[in-house]
């Protein structure tokens, strides 16, 4: 496989974002929280569980995804607790499979990954961002009272093209397909 690194200019202009696809009910729940609490003028996306932030737009990315999902069954992840992002709020998501999939692909693609994607992932779903820290702390205190951990299914991986804010859907890779 010919994995040619691309320049940072190319990466920023046309990079791909990989996210985990979750069950319909979990997606709806996280979307609702995001619509309620994310600043509307900045909320261009549905709630998402990021696998990689900036992948090069190369055909071997798609081929590697197809190979990975073929032998990967859907699995359970847990929405564990509310976490602070400083100027935002997220829900921490845990599952050994999240980290395992990230590590497998990270090792394979390490030379072409951004510094951010080379790091260990703290999986979370952002429901509020780019607000004053006091606003974030207030929300965290409010929703922590009612929040109860719950399990949901991770069903695959989705690829999106980064469009300088919004994302454009590119492809979906269902586990076990």
N, C-alpha and C positions, 0 to 999 in steps of 0.2 A: 504494500500500500504506500502510495506516495503522499506523505503528509507535509506539504510545503507550508511553512509559516507565512502569514501575510502581514503586511505592515500595519502599524497601529492606526493609520489613517483609513485603510481598507476595513479593518476590524470595526472601527467606530461607525463607519458609514453603512455597513451591511452585515453586521454580526447577527448571529442566531442566538436565541435564548431557549434553553431547554427547561421544561417544567415537568413535574409529575402530574399525571391526570388522576383526578380523584373521583370518588363516587358522586353521583348527581346530587344526593341529599347533602353531602359535605360541601360540595361546591356552592350550592345554594346558601347554606348557612354562612360560610365565610364571605360570600358575595354580599349578603345582607349586612353583615357587620362592617364590611368595607364601605358600602354605600352610606351607612349611617355615620361613620366616624372619620373617613378619609376626606381631606379638603376637596370639595366638589370640583374646583377649578384645576386640580392636579390629578384627579382620579380618572385616568384614561384606560384602566385595565380592570379585568375581573381579578378576584383574589387568586393567588397562585403560590405554588410551592416550588421554588427555583432549584433546579439541578445544576445548571451552568448559566452564567450571566452573559458570556460573550464567546460564542464558538465561531470559527471561521466558516463561511458559507461554501463548504466543499462537499462534493458528492459522497466522499468516504465517511462523512459524519452520518449521513442517512444510511449508508450500508452498515456501518457499525451499530447503529440503533436497531436496524432490522435483525441483525444477528443476536444482539443482546436480548431483545424482547421475546424472541422465539422460544427460549428455554426458561424464561422468567414467568412464574405464575403471579397473578394478583396477590397482594399481601395487605395485612392490616398495619395501619399506623395509628398512633395515639396523639390526639390533641391534648397535650399534657397540662399546660398552664399559661397564664398571661405573663408576658415578659416586656420589659422596657427596651426601647430602642433609643433612649435619650430624648429625642424629639418626636417620638412615635411609640406605637404599641403594636405588639404582635402576639401570636399564639405559637408557643413552642410545639413542634411536631417531632415525635420520636418513633423510630423503628430501626432495628439493626439493618434491614434491607435497604433503607434510604442511603445510609453511609456506605454499605457494601457496593451498591450500584455506582455511587459517586466515585468511590476509590477505584473500581475496575476501569471506568472510563477515564478518570483522571490520570491513571498510570499510562493508559494507552495514548492519550492525547497530550501529555504533560508539556511537550516542547512547543505546542501551539496555543496553550492556554494563557489567559491573562493572569496577572499576579493574584487577582481576587479569586479566580477559579482554581488556582493551584493550592489554595488554602483549604484546611479542613472546614467542612460546612456545618453551620449551626442551622438546622432546618427550622423554618418558621414561616408563618403566613402573616404578612403585614396587613393590619386593618386600619392603621392610622400612621401618617408620616408627615414630616415637615411642618409640625406645629410647635408652639412654645412648650418647653419642658413641663411647665405647670399644667398646661392643658392635657398633656400626655399622662402625667401622674394622676390627675383627677379621673380620667377615663379608666386607667388601670385599677384605681381603688374601687370605682363603681362596678366594673364588670368582674373583678376578682371575686366579689361577694357571691355572685350568682353562677359563676363558671364552674362546671364540673367536667373533669376529664372524660373524653369519649373516644371510641375507636371508629375508624372509617377505612374504607378500602382505597388502596392505590392500584389503579388499573392499567397504567401505561405511562408513556412519555409523550409530550407534545413539543414540537419545534415552532418557534415564532421568529419572525424577522423583526429586529429592532428598528423602529421608524422615528427615532428622535423624540420619544415620548410614548406614543401608542405602539402597539405591536400588531403585526399582521400574521395571522395563522398560516403556517406552512405545511405541517404534516402531523399526523397522530400515529403512534406506534403502540398498539394494544399488547399487553403482556399475554403470552401464550399463543400469539398469532404467527 
